[in-house]
Amino acid sequence: MSDEYNGWKNRATWNVALWLGNDYTVYRASQGYSTYPQPYLSLRMDFMNGMFKCTHTGDGVSLWDKELDIEALDEMIREF
């Protein structure tokens, strides 16, 4: 049995990816991180400390969830 969730490593990663790609304001902000060495880690710090003051997706998944597949999220952001 696969532990994957809708093609992602787990539900938390899927949920964060869905939020980044489908909330227009978040998506547009995320596009600016595509050239960063660590896009996702930079983005989540700025989301917490910047104008968003955000630490969770709209569904309540923490942007710091220890199960997140950071490499996959980085790749996704680079493709924005």
Buried (B, 14 or more C-beta within 10 A) or exposed (E): EEEEEEEBBBBBBBBBBBBBBEBEEBBEBBEBBBEBEBBBBBBBEBBBEEEBEBEBBEEEBBBEBEEBBBEBBBEBBEEB
